[in-house]
Amino acid sequence: QVQLVESGGGLVQSGGSLRLSCAASRSIFNSNAMGWYRQAPGKQRELVAAITVSGRTNYADSVKGRFTISRDNAQNTVHLQMNSLKPEDTAEYSCNAGGTTARAMGFMSVTHNYWGQGTQVTVSS
């Protein structure tokens, strides 16, 4: 059963923009911190951006000033606006709710953890 549905990945030229979306059920959306992670070939998975239910955000140093994470409460959806994309941004991007992201944001008592199927982002030089 799909818990999180991601969309918006694709192929874009260096300097271009993409917007990723992660749609969740209302119960998951209203109860969990959510975040975007990425993994490139030969590299470890890393947190790109995260947001709590209250709207507190966190970003990887490599994307600060270029990426923006936001919550759309009406659509139970988290977006990642990616601007000024670079070839090094090429990776599989996955949405997470609860668990992994909550711990990264300082919430220590968390049991649930949900992952989307992933969406590929490729930035050409």
C-alpha positions as CSV (number, residue, x, y, z in Angstrom):
1,Q,0.0,0.0,0.0
2,V,1.4,3.4,-1.0
3,Q,1.7,5.8,1.9
4,L,3.4,8.7,0.1
5,V,3.1,9.6,-3.5
6,E,5.9,11.6,-5.1
7,S,5.9,13.5,-8.4
8,G,7.8,16.2,-10.3
9,G,11.1,14.5,-11.1
10,G,12.7,14.6,-14.5
11,L,15.5,15.8,-16.7
12,V,16.5,19.4,-16.6
13,Q,19.4,21.5,-17.8
14,S,21.9,23.0,-15.3
15,G,20.5,26.3,-13.9
16,G,16.9,25.1,-14.4
17,S,14.2,24.4,-11.8
18,L,11.9,21.6,-10.7
19,R,9.3,21.3,-8.1
20,L,8.8,17.9,-6.3
21,S,5.6,17.1,-4.6
22,C,4.8,14.5,-1.9
23,A,1.2,13.8,-1.3
24,A,0.2,12.1,2.0
25,S,-3.0,11.0,3.8
26,R,-4.4,13.6,6.1
27,S,-3.6,11.6,9.2
28,I,0.1,11.1,8.2
29,F,0.4,14.7,7.0
30,N,-1.0,16.2,10.2
31,S,1.0,14.0,12.6
32,N,4.5,13.8,11.2
33,A,7.5,15.8,10.3
34,M,8.3,15.3,6.6
35,G,11.4,15.6,4.5
36,W,13.1,15.0,1.2
37,Y,16.2,12.8,0.9
38,R,18.4,12.0,-2.0
39,Q,20.9,9.3,-2.9
40,A,23.3,9.6,-5.8
41,P,25.4,6.6,-7.2
42,G,28.3,5.9,-4.9
43,K,27.1,8.2,-2.2
44,Q,25.2,7.8,1.0
45,R,21.6,8.9,1.4
46,E,21.4,12.5,2.7
47,L,18.7,14.8,4.1
48,V,18.0,17.5,1.6
49,A,15.3,19.4,3.4
50,A,12.8,18.8,6.3
51,I,9.8,20.5,7.7
52,T,7.8,20.0,11.0
53,V,4.1,20.2,11.4
54,S,4.6,23.6,12.9
55,G,6.7,24.8,9.9
56,R,10.2,24.6,11.3
57,T,12.6,23.8,8.4
58,N,16.1,22.4,8.0
59,Y,18.3,22.2,4.8
60,A,21.5,20.6,3.8
61,D,24.3,23.1,3.4
62,S,24.7,22.2,-0.3
63,V,21.1,23.4,-1.2
64,K,20.6,26.4,1.1
65,G,19.6,29.4,-0.9
66,R,18.5,27.2,-3.8
67,F,15.8,24.8,-2.5
68,T,12.7,25.6,-0.5
69,I,10.5,23.1,1.3
70,S,6.9,24.0,2.1
71,R,3.6,22.5,3.4
72,D,0.3,22.8,1.6
73,N,-2.2,22.1,4.4
74,A,-5.2,22.1,2.1
75,Q,-3.8,19.4,-0.2
76,N,-1.8,17.4,2.5
77,T,1.2,17.8,0.3
78,V,4.9,18.8,0.9
79,H,6.7,20.5,-1.9
80,L,10.4,21.0,-2.7
81,Q,11.1,23.9,-5.0
82,M,14.5,23.4,-6.5
83,N,16.1,26.3,-8.3
84,S,19.5,26.9,-9.9
85,L,20.0,23.1,-10.3
86,K,23.5,21.7,-10.7
87,P,24.7,18.4,-12.1
88,E,25.7,17.4,-8.5
89,D,22.0,17.5,-7.6
90,T,21.4,14.5,-9.8
91,A,20.0,11.7,-7.6
92,E,17.0,9.7,-6.6
93,Y,14.8,11.8,-4.4
94,S,12.6,10.2,-1.8
95,C,9.9,11.6,0.5
96,N,9.8,10.6,4.2
97,A,7.2,11.1,7.0
98,G,7.7,10.4,10.7
99,G,10.6,8.3,11.9
100,T,13.8,9.3,10.1
101,T,12.9,12.9,9.6
102,A,11.4,13.4,13.1
103,R,14.6,12.2,14.7
104,A,16.6,14.5,12.5
105,M,14.5,17.4,13.7
106,G,14.8,16.6,17.4
107,F,11.7,14.5,18.1
108,M,12.9,11.5,20.2
109,S,9.7,9.5,20.7
110,V,8.6,8.4,17.3
111,T,7.4,5.0,16.1
112,H,5.9,5.4,12.6
113,N,8.1,5.8,9.5
114,Y,6.9,6.1,5.9
115,W,8.8,6.4,2.6
116,G,7.7,7.2,-0.9
117,Q,8.8,5.2,-3.9
118,G,11.3,7.8,-5.1
119,T,11.6,10.0,-8.1
120,Q,14.6,10.6,-10.3
121,V,16.1,14.0,-10.8
122,T,18.8,14.3,-13.5
123,V,20.5,17.6,-14.2
124,S,22.6,17.9,-17.4
125,S,25.6,20.1,-17.7
